[in-house]
Amino acid sequence: MDIDELISKSLSIFDKYYALKNVNCSKVLVAKVNRKEVGFAELKRRKNIGAIFYLGVLPGYRGKGIGKDMVRRAEEYFKAKGLSLVVASTRSWNIAAVRMFSSLGYKIIKKEKVQKYIIELLDATEDDLILCKELGHSSCDEIKRK
C-alpha cells in the first residue's frame, strides 16, 4: 500500500485532503504489523520544534497502541535532530487523541493561547487544542502568546 492510500484509508475526507497536500514536504514514518502498513505519522519541524502534523491508523488497528508507538517514534526522531519541543493539534471532541497524548506526557493548551506560528506550522485552523511535550531544555511556555 502506498502512503497516499494509507492516508486516505486512515483519515476523514477533510483531514486526508490536508495530509495528502503536505505529504511530499514532510517526513513520514510508517507503522507495520506483520509487514502490512497500518499507520503513519507525518512530521514537520521549525527551529527547535517538531510537529506531528498528522497521525493516522487504519480503522481495524485502532486501540492497539499503534498510535502511541508512532508518537514515541516521532519523539525519538525529533530528539535525534536536536529538537526540544514536540507539538500536535486536535479537536476537543477527539477524546481518544486527547487521552493518548495526555498519557504520553503532553500538555494541553487551548489554541487561542498559542502563538500564531505554531498554529500555522500545524495548519490547525479547525483544531482547538494544541498538545505540547518538552524533550529537552525548552518549555511549552515558549509557544504561548505573550
C-alpha positions in Angstrom: 0.0 0.0 0.0 1.5 3.4 -0.9 1.4 6.3 1.5 -1.4 8.1 -0.3 -3.7 5.1 0.0 -2.7 4.6 3.7 -3.6 8.3 4.4 -6.8 8.0 2.5 -7.9 4.9 4.4 -6.8 6.2 7.8 -8.3 9.8 7.9 -11.6 11.5 7.3 -12.2 13.2 3.9 -11.4 16.6 5.4 -8.2 15.5 7.1 -6.9 13.4 4.2 -7.0 16.4 1.9 -4.5 18.3 4.1 -2.4 15.3 4.9 -2.1 14.5 1.2 -1.4 18.1 0.3 1.7 18.2 2.6 3.0 14.6 2.4 5.7 15.4 -0.1 7.2 18.1 2.1 7.0 16.1 5.3 9.0 13.4 7.0 6.7 10.3 7.1 7.0 7.4 9.5 5.1 4.2 8.8 3.8 1.6 11.2 3.7 -2.0 10.2 2.0 -5.1 11.6 3.1 -8.4 10.1 4.7 -6.4 7.2 1.3 -4.7 6.5 1.3 -0.9 6.6 -1.3 0.1 9.2 -0.4 3.6 10.3 1.6 6.7 9.7 2.9 9.9 11.3 3.5 13.0 9.1 6.2 15.2 10.7 7.4 18.8 10.2 9.9 21.0 12.0 10.6 24.6 12.6 13.6 25.8 14.6 13.7 23.8 17.8 10.1 22.5 17.4 9.0 19.2 15.9 5.4 18.9 14.8 3.3 15.8 14.5 1.3 17.2 11.6 -0.9 14.1 11.1 -1.2 10.8 12.7 -3.4 8.0 11.3 -4.1 4.3 11.9 -6.3 2.1 9.8 -9.7 1.6 11.5 -9.2 -2.1 12.1 -5.9 -1.5 14.0 -7.0 1.4 16.3 -6.9 0.9 20.1 -3.9 -1.4 19.9 -1.2 1.1 20.8 0.0 1.8 17.3 -0.7 5.5 17.6 1.2 5.7 20.8 4.1 3.8 19.2 4.1 6.3 16.3 4.2 9.3 18.7 7.1 7.7 20.5 8.9 7.1 17.2 8.3 10.7 16.2 9.7 11.9 19.6 12.8 9.8 19.0 13.2 11.2 15.5 12.9 14.8 16.8 15.4 14.1 19.7 17.9 12.8 17.3 17.6 16.0 15.3 18.3 18.0 18.5 14.8 19.5 18.8 13.5 20.3 22.3 9.7 20.6 21.9 7.1 18.5 20.1 3.6 19.9 19.2 0.5 18.4 17.7 -3.1 19.5 17.5 -6.6 18.0 17.7 -10.2 18.8 18.2 -11.5 18.7 21.8 -14.2 16.2 20.8 -11.5 13.7 19.7 -11.3 12.1 23.2 -9.1 9.2 22.0 -6.4 11.6 20.7 -6.6 13.8 23.8 -6.3 10.8 26.1 -3.4 9.3 24.1 -1.3 12.4 24.0 -2.1 13.1 27.7 -1.0 9.6 28.6 2.3 10.3 26.9 3.0 13.4 28.9 1.7 16.1 26.5 0.4 19.4 28.0 -2.9 20.5 26.6 -3.1 24.2 25.6 -6.2 26.0 24.1 -5.4 27.2 20.6 -6.2 30.8 21.4 -3.3 30.8 23.9 -0.7 29.7 21.4 1.5 31.9 19.2 0.4 32.1 15.5 3.4 30.4 14.0 2.6 27.2 15.9 -0.9 27.2 14.5 0.5 27.8 11.0 3.1 25.0 11.4 0.4 22.6 12.4 -2.2 24.0 9.9 -4.5 23.9 12.9 -7.3 26.1 11.6 -10.0 23.6 12.5 -8.4 22.2 15.7 -9.0 23.9 19.1 -6.3 22.2 21.2 -2.5 22.3 20.9 -0.6 19.5 22.5 3.0 20.1 23.6 5.8 18.0 25.1 9.2 19.1 26.3 12.0 16.9 25.0 14.9 19.0 26.2 15.8 22.3 27.8 12.8 24.2 26.3 9.4 24.8 27.9 6.0 24.6 26.4 5.5 28.2 27.8 7.7 29.3 24.8 4.8 28.6 22.4 2.2 30.5 24.4 1.1 34.0 23.4 2.8 36.8 25.4 
